[in-house]
Amino acid sequence: MRRFPLRTLLLMLVALLAFTRLWCVTHQDETAGASPASSPTRDATATSPASPSPLPPSPECRAVERALDATLRAPDEPTVVAEARKRLDACDKPPPRACELGGALSARAPFTQGADTPMRGLLAALCERCPSRVNACAQTVARALLDTAVGQAPNIPELQWSLEHAGPGTPAACDSIVRLGLAPAAQASVDLPPTVRTLLDGLVSRCASADLLPLSVLRAAAAQQGARAPALLTAASAKPVETAPVKPDQLLGAQPAFQAFDGDLLTGVPVSNARRGTRWSADGALRAGYAPTLKHLVGFRVRAQGPGSLRAIVRTPKGVGLNDPEGGFSFVNPTVCQFRGTGEWETCNPAAPLVEVDAVSVFPESADGKLLELEILGAR
């Protein structure tokens, strides 16, 4: 039996948890209208205002389900497909059961047979009218992210077609790209499968142009992936802002940490002997924090003895990426600088400018590492 490496199993688990969360989010409107269960202690005479009953579907919409069923039974009959398209064009909001037929319709009209077939056009028209919880095109994108996480090569043209026709399901499809694709791509500790990177590079521009990607996550992913994901870099590009060295508001870890920010080239802080506590993967040997967050981060000047790296702790929307239980926020942590530590000044510029930076963490890579001076270039 083939055994997956541990990192692959962990990535699969992260993807499954994120997909479960996405499913709950996209189905929350089904439960939002449900009335709470009656309590035995509730006054029997108490009454609540009756909620309005949903309007019954129009005659045109009631006929859509039957027409779609007919096409599934006879997909090669042009008149049957044409009749279903006519019924669908007359119905702005198909009933849920009709939308649920989108998956079967997609199976009867595989993309390999062409994107312009009548059956494929019928699927596009259905997706463009169905909500996210029953939108076959949005669900195709979410499933593809799970498949690519375990190494399955994505069909980019088909996924681009699905995203283009996702209609009301587009925000949910882009949210799955953020949670299952961009967030892992923005984490220093994740060895991102090339298949996920290929999928992101093929789909990110559509979501970015619709302003459906959190800027903090997008730029962090572009900074971590760099030239390996050119479309990410393009989507994360930004106009230059006026920046300068910004001293941190809080220093944690190796001491005396302030000597790495005092402007004195003769002082510094040993970082190689810092205690590796439970927060090492986030804080490293030294954590330079900002409160409030640094709105822009564009580069670094580092003077060190011994090689090492810098990671940016970038705040993200709740539930996206990693969780800081002590700080109560979500974040990603791209590597933004690799320094050689020659004792001379070195300049590092992340592949993409970052926003909403909570902290910068230092990770030494030698037994005698010493951080002599660090300038973090940004703007509040």
N, C-alpha and C positions, 0 to 999 in steps of 0.2 A: 504494500500500500504506500502511495506517495505521501510523504510528510511535509507539511508547509513549515517554513521557518517561523520562529516565534514572532518576528516583526510582522510577518504577513498575517498571522492569526490575530495579533493585536489590532492591526489595521482593519481586518474583517469585523472584529468586535466593535470597534469605533464606528464603522460604517453602519452596522446593524443597529446600534443604539441611536445614531443620528437619524436613520431612516424611520425607526419607531417614533422618534420625536416628531419628525416631519409628518408621519401619518396622523398622529394625534392633533397636530396643528391644523392640517387640512380637513380633519373630520370634526373640529370643534363646533362648527356651526350646526352639526347634527344634534349635539347634546345641549347647545346653548339654549334652545327653545324648550327643552324638556322640563316639565314642572317637577319640583322636589317632591319626594315621597311624603305621604301624609304622616304626621307624628301622632302617637297615641295621646299625647298631652295637649294636642291642639284643640282649641274650643270648637266643638262640633258646629257651632252656629257661625263660625268665621267663614267668610267667603272672600274670594279674590276675583278681581275683574277678569272676565273671560277674554282670552287672547283671540284676536281675529283669526278665523280659519283661512288657510291659504286658498287663493283663488284656484278653482279647477282649471286644468289645461284647456286651451281652446280646442275646437274640433280639429283644426289643422295640426296642432301638436299631438292630440290623441292618435292621429293617424300615422305619426312619424314612426312610432315603435313597430306597428304592423308592417309599414313599408320597409323598414330596415330588416326586420325578420325575413321578409320576402327576398331581399337581396342576398342575405346569408344563405338562403336555400337555393337561390339561382343566381350566383354572381356573374355568370356568363351571359345573362339575358339583358341586352341593352335597354329594352323597354321597362323592365323591372327596376333597373338601376336609375333610369331617368325619372321614373315615377317617384322613387324614394328621394331623389335630389329635389324634385319639385315640391314634395311635401315638406322637406327640411327647410327649403328656402322660404317657405311661408310661415315658419315657426321660429321665433327669436329665442325662446327658452324651452328646449326639448325637455320632457319629463326625465327624471333620473334614470328610469329603466332604459330609456332610449340611449342615454349617454353611456350606460354600462355596456351597451353593445359595441362600443368603440373598440374594445380589445379584440373581439371576434372579427370585427370588420377589418382591423389591421392585419389579422392573420389571413383573411381571404384576399387582401390586397397588399402583398409583400412589396417592400420598396424596391427589391431587386427586379420587379417586373416593370418598373418605371414610376416616376413621380407624377406623371400626367394622365394616368389611366382614369376612367370614370369612377371606378371604385375608390381610388386614392383621393380623387376630388371630393367624393362623398364623405370620406373620413376627415378630410380637412375642414369641410363645412360643419361637421358634427363637433370637432374639437373646438372650433372657433365660437361655439355657442354654449359649451358645457362648463360648469364650475370645476374647480381644481380637484375636488374629492372624487369626481367621476370623469376626469378628463384623460382620455387614453394617450394623448400626445405628451402631456405633462408627466404621466406615469412612465412613459417610455424613457424619458430623460432620467428620472430618478432610478429606474432599474439599471440603466446603463452605467450609472455611477457606481452602483454596487458591483456590477459585473467587472468593470475595469479595476476596481480595488483588489480583485483577486487575479488580475492579469489578463482578462479577456479583452482583445483588441476592439475598440469601438468603431462603429460604422458612422463616421463623422457626417457624411452627406445626409444620411437618414435622420440623425439626431438634429442636425441643423434644420431639416424640414419639419421635424416634430416641434422644435422650439419656435419656429416661425409661425406655426399654425396652432399653438397652444391656447390662444385666445385668453379667456379668463383664468386659465391655469398657468399662464406665463409667470406670475409672481411666485407661485409654489414651485415651478420648475427651476427658476433661478435661485430660490431659497435652497433647494436640494443641491445645486451647484456650489453654493456658499458653504453649506454645512458638510457635505460629503467630499467636496473637491478643494475649494480654496482654503478652508481652514486647515486641513492636513498639509496642504502645500506650503503653508506659512509657518510650519513648526520645524524647528531645527532638528528635533529628535526623530522625525518621521522620514524614513527612506521611501519617498513617493514612487510608486510604480510608474514606469514610463507611459503605461496605458492611460493612467489618470491625467498625466501631464498633457498627453495628446488630446484627450477629451476636453480639458479646460481650454487649451489653446484654440480648439475648434469652435467652442460655444461661448466663450466669455464676452466676445464683442457684442453679441446680441443683447445679453443682459445688461452690459455696461451702457449701451446706447439708450436703453430704456430706464436707466438710473435705478436698477434693481440689485446692485451689488454694494454692500457697505464699503466705503472707501478705505477704511482702516484695514479690512481683511484683504481687499484687492491689492493694495500697495504692499502689504506685508508678504503676500504670496509671490508677488513679482520680485520683491527684494530677495526672497529665499531662493527662488528658481532661476532668476537671472536670465542669461542668454539661452537657457534650455527651453524657455517658454516665451518666444518673441511676441506673441499676441497678448500675453499678460503684460509685458512691458509697455506695449503700445496703449493698452487700455488704462494703465496706471500712470501714464505720462501726465505732467502737470506744469503749469506756468511757474517760472521761478519766483520765489518769495525772498524778501530781505531777511538774511539770517546773520547770526553772530554766536560766539561761544556763550552757552547758557549753563550756569552752574546749577547743579542739582539742589533740591530742597532737603533731601534726606539721604544719609549714607549708612549702609548696613554692611556687615561682614568684616573683612580684614581691616585692622587698625594699625596706625592712624590714617584712616581713609581720606581725611581732608587734605593730606599732603599730596594727593594725586590731583588736586584741583586748586592748589594755592599759588600757582604760577611760578613757583621756585623750582628750577631745574635740578637743584642739588638735593631735594628731598624726594620722597616717594613712599610707597607702601608695599611691603612683601605680600604677595598674593598666593604664593605656592603652598604656604603652610596654613591656609584658611581651613577651618573645620568644615567637613562635608556633612552638613545636617540634612534634615528631611526636605528642606527647600532648595537644595543645591541645584537641581535641574532648572529652577526658575531664577534663583538669586545669584548662583555662582559664588565666586570667592568674594566679590564686592558688588553691591547693588547701589546704583545712583538713581534715586527716585525723584519724581516730580509731582507736585501737588499745587494746583491742578495739573492735568496731563500737559505734556509738551505738544503744542498743536502741530508743529512741523519739525521734522528731523531730516537733515540732508547730508550730514557727513561727520567725520571725526578727524582729529589730529592726535596721534598717540606717540608717546615716548616711553619705551619699556625695555627691560632686560629679560630676554626669554620670550618665545612665541606664545601666542594665545589668540582668543577670539572674543568678540563682543556680540551679545544678543540684545535685541530690543524687545521689551515687554509692551506689546501693543494691545490696548483695550478694544474689545469687540462687542457687538450686541449680545445680550444675555443668552447663554446657551450655545454660542458659537465658539468652537475651539476648546481650550482648556479652562479649568475653573480654579480660581484662587479662593479657597474657603475662608481664609483670614481677611482678605481684602473685600470679598463679596462681589467679585466681578469676573468676567470671562476675558480671555486673552489668547494671543498667539505669540510666539517668540522666535522670529526669524534671526538667523545669523547675519549680521550686517557689517562685520569687519573681521578680517583675518590679518593679524600683524605678526611680523617676524621677530620683533624685539631685539633690534641691533643696538639699542641705546641711542639712536638718532630719531629725529621726528619722522613719522610715517603718516601719510594721508590715506583715509579710507572713505569712499563714497558708496553708499548702498546702491544697488542696481535700480531702485525706485525710491523716491522720497517717501517718508513715513508720516503718518498723522496719528494723533491720540496715543502718544508714547507715555506710558506710565513710568518706565524705568529703563536703564541700560545696565546689563550685567556683564561682569568680566570673568572669563574662563581661562586660567593659565594652562599651559601645556608643557611646562618644564618644572623640574624640581626646585629650581632657584629663581622662579619668576618674580619680577618686581615691576610694579606699575609706577613709573616716574612722574608722568603727567598725562592727563587726558582732557581734551577739549571736545565737548559735544556741541556741534553746530546746528542751531535750529532757531525757532521762534515760538514765543508763548502766544 
